[in-house]
Amino acid sequence: MKKILGIILCLTGLNLMAQEFALRQLESSPRHHEWVDVKSGNRNVHCFVVYPENHSKATAVVVIHENRGLTDWVRSFADQLAKEGFLAIAPDLLSESAPGIKNTASFEGSDKATNAIYQLDPSQVTNDLNAVQMYIASDKSCNGKTAVIGFCWGGSQSFRLATNNNKIKAALVFYGSAPDKAEDVRHIAVPVYGFYGGNDERINSGIPAIETLMKQEKKKYEPRIYEGAGHAYMRMGDDPAGSPENKKARDESWSRLKSILAGL
């Protein structure tokens, strides 16, 4: 039941028409976009890369998509990161995930893409993200620092990556669930920053438990709840038709994440 609720919440207000604003933003961007294939085992992970218009090397950010795959909005978010001076890479974790599937665009509809997300082997997701992190860290325009940001399902994967990768400098978790085992938390070597909508008790109800675990294991965890905002407020607040509460939470979250990334 929790998984079903999570799918519904991540999909709230999201359809092809709702992402026209994101596509328009991408089409008008002056920044350099690239599609690259990153080798992960015997598969290729299709990734969207955006380069900032900087005069010096930049911190890289791995952007993990929601449970609908690599959408226009996620690509738009990567572009917005580059606008702020960061090198962004957004992997499509549905890449070559089944026979006949090249990437998210291979699915006939968003529901099928979402169903496929929850069939992914967690170890495959980790291996893919580690490969992507290594790839972008080796880019000549990267300053050697990488962080990870994820949304919804991707937020959970961002927190999980922190338990599996000691090369990243920070994990930013947007309304994603957290590890529930001390043995996993024990492996975290980087600060974790949580971003949560006030009207998202399904996710927020788990914050006290992970706060306790992180404190017990002497790990840095800084959650912040944005009152009045809902689940997926970063996407919904980006939409010109979004609510004032989601827009406010999005703007405040952007200020915070830029400060975090700049301080790495």
N, C-alpha and C positions, 0 to 999 in steps of 0.2 A: 504493500500500500504506500509506503514512504517513497519508493522509487517512482510509482505512478504519479504521486503528488508532485515530486520533483520535476518530472517531465512536463506536467501541466504548467507549473510555475515558470519554468524556463521558456516555455513557448508562449506565455501570455503576451498577447498583443503583437506577436511576431508572425508576419507572413511576407510573401514576396513584395506586395505593394507597400508594406510598412517600411521596407528597406530601400525604397527609391531615394530617400534623402541621403542614405549612405553612399549609394552608387553615384549620385550627383556630386557628392563631396570628393569621391575618388577621381572622377573624371575631370574635375576642376583643379586637382592638386598639381602644383608645379614640381613636386618631388619625384625622384627616380624610383620607379617600381620594377621589381624583377620577380620572375617565377624561377625557382630552383628546385632540383631534386636532391635530397639528402639521403645518402645510403644508410640504411638501418638493417643490419643482418642481410637477408636476401630480398629485401624490399626497398623501394624508394619512397621517401616521404615528400610529398609535394608541398612546397612552402612559398609563401608570399613575403618578399623582403622589401623594406622601404629604407632608403638612405636619407639621412638628414642633410641639410645644406649647411655644413659646418666647415670651419677652417682648421679644426683639429679632430683627433680621434674621439670616438663617442662610446659611451656605455651602451651595451646591447641589451635588448629586452626580448625574451621569448614570450609571445602572447598565445595563451591557450584558449581555444574557442569554447563556446557553450555546447550544449548537448545536441545541437543541430548541425554541427560540422562547421567548416570554414565558410562563413557567410560574408556578404558585402559589408555588414556592420563591423565584423571583426577586422576585416581588412582596412576599413575606414579608421578604426581605433589605432591600428598599427601606423597608419599614415599620420594620424594626429600626434602619436608619440614622436615620429620623425620630425614633425613640425616643431616640437619642443626641444629638438637637438639630440634625440636618442636613435640608435640604430635598431630597427624593429624587424623581427621575423615571426610570422604566424604560420605554424605548421598545420597541415590538414591531416589530422590523426585518423581519418578514414581512408587514407591513401592505401591502395592495394590491400584493403582489409578483407576482401573476398574475391573469388573468381569473377572476372568481368567488371570489377570495380576499380577505377583509376583514382578517384577522389570523391569528394562530397557531391560534385556536379553529376556524378554517374548515377545517383539515386533518382528514382522517378518522382519522389516527393519528399518533403521534409519529415514526414512521419517515419518513412523507411530509413532515412538517415539517422533519426533519433533512436530508433530501435537498434540499428547497427552499432551505435555508440556504446550501448549498454551490453553488447556482446563482445566488446573488445577485451582481450586478455590484458589485465593490469600490467603484467611484466612487459608486454609488447609496448604499451603506452610509455612506460618508464624508459625502455630502450630507445624508443623513437625520440623522446624529449631529450635524453642524454646526447643522442647523436646530433640533434638540432642545436643544442647548447654548444657542443664542441665545434660544430660547423661555424656558427656565427661568432664565437669567441676567436676563431682563427682568421676572420675577415680582416683585411689590411686596414680597414677604417675603424676597427674596434679597439678600444683602449685596454682590452684585457679583462674588463669587468662585464659580467652578465647578471641580469635579474630575471625573474619570471613573474608574469601577471596572468591570472586566469579568472574566468567568469562562470558562475554556476557550476556545472560539471567540471569546467576548466579550473574553477577556483579550488575545487577538491583536489584536482590533479596538481595544482600549484603547491598546495600544502603537502601533498604526497611526495612531490619531487624534492621538497626540502628534506625529506627523510631518506632520500636516495642519492642525492647529488651534493657533494661538499664543495663544488666549484662555483656555484652561484653565490652571489653576494646578498641577495634578499629574495623573499617570496612575498608577493602581494596577492592576497586571497580576497576576491570579491564574491560575497555571498555563496561560499562553498563550504561543504562539511569538512570536518577535521579528523585526523587519526584518533583512534580511541584506545590505543595500546601504548603503554609506557615504553615498551621495547622499541617501538617505531619513533616515538618522540625523542628518545635518547640519542638517536642518530642525527638529529637536526643540528646543523652547525652554523646556521644563519638566522638572522632576525626574521620573524614572520609578522606581517602587518595585515590586519583584518579590516575589511570594509563591508558593512552590513546595513540593509534597509530596516528601519524601525518596524515596518509592517511585514515582517518576514519571520514569524516565530518558529516556523518549521526549522529554519537554519539557526536562528538566534538562541533557541532553547539548548543548543549544544555548546554555546560559548563558555558557560561556567565550567563544564567538564574539561575542555581543552585548556582553559586558563589554569586550572588546578594542575593538570598534567605538566604543562610547560613550566609552571613555577616549581613543581617538585623536581623536575629535571634541570632546573636552572637555565631555561631557554628564554629568549626574548620573544614575547608575543604581545602585540599592541592592537587590540580590537577597537573599532570605533563604530558606533551605531548612528546612522543618519535618520533622525526622527521624521516620520511622515513619508519616507521613501519606501517603495516596495521592492520585491525581488526583481532583479534585472534592471535596477534603476539607472545603471550607466547607459544601457542601450535605450531605454525608454526616455531618459532625460536628454539624450542626444537628438531624439525625434522632435522636430519643430512642434508637433502636436502633443508633446509630452506634458504631464502635469507639472505645476510649479514646484511641488515637493520633490519630484524626481529630478527636475532640472537643477534645483538648489543642491541636492545631494551630489549630483554629478559634478557640478562646478566645484564644490568643496572637496570632493574626492580628487579631482584633477589637481587642485592646489597641493593637496597632501602628497599625492603620488609623485608629483614633480619634485617636491622637497626631499622625499625619501630617495629617489633615484639620483638626484643631484648630490646627495650627501654620501653616496657609496664610495 
